[in-house]
Amino acid sequence: MKIVVYGARGTLGQSILREALARGHQVTAVVRKPESFEGPRQGVKVIKGDVLDRASVAAAAAGSDVVISAIGPSRDEPPEMLVRAANALVGGVKQAGAGRLIVVGGAGSLQVAPGKLLMDSPEFPAAWRPVALAHKSALDVYRRAPLDWTFLSPADRIGPGQRTGGYRTGLEDLVVDANGKSNISVEDFAVALLDEVEKPAHIRQRFTVAY
């Protein structure tokens, strides 16, 4: 498949690139400054683009089968850029006629009990709440989108680890283990995302993965 990836400089984005390459896909990484891109280079086409600009997204997405966004606000950007990006991605992917849009979102808006979100839990760090709220608002944009979208939320805790190839899925509820913990490695998160690319099971849905 022809896959376009936004957010390819980040930890998640680079893991997604590596997983896609390992599976033999044609990958294009869209970044603001191609000359400073430090991710996987072999087999990756690196182009300049702006995820906040619909026309730029349309140009990058043209001819692709799947557009993946693993973007997040940088230190000097407000969390609300996630909503601006959502509108640009929806408009640009639709304009380009690309097959699908898959977005890496946050876990904060997942339910931990009926009517109670993870970000409303006392244990949820207050510093993370603005980004969690922005991801939730962006999800609302995708839910109204006139295209085949998928929003993939990680576990409560995600970080570098091992690629086991194993994970469990959920929809709107946080997935936890027998001890009430919710974890996933970056590597297995990428496995889950590429599995969804290759065998779509959550068209126009949000889902989540954890061990």
Secondary structure, 3 states (H helix, E strand, C coil): CEEEEECCCCHHHHHHHHHHHHCCCEEEEEECCHHHCCCCCCCEEEEECCCCCHHHHHHHHCCCCEEEECCCCCCCCCCCHHHHHHHHHHHHHHHHCCCEEEEECCCCCCEEECCEEHHHCCCCCHHHHHHHHHHHHHHHHHHCCCCCEEEEECCCEEECCCCCCCCEEECCECCCCCCCCCEEEHHHHHHHHHHHHHCCCCCCEEEEEEC
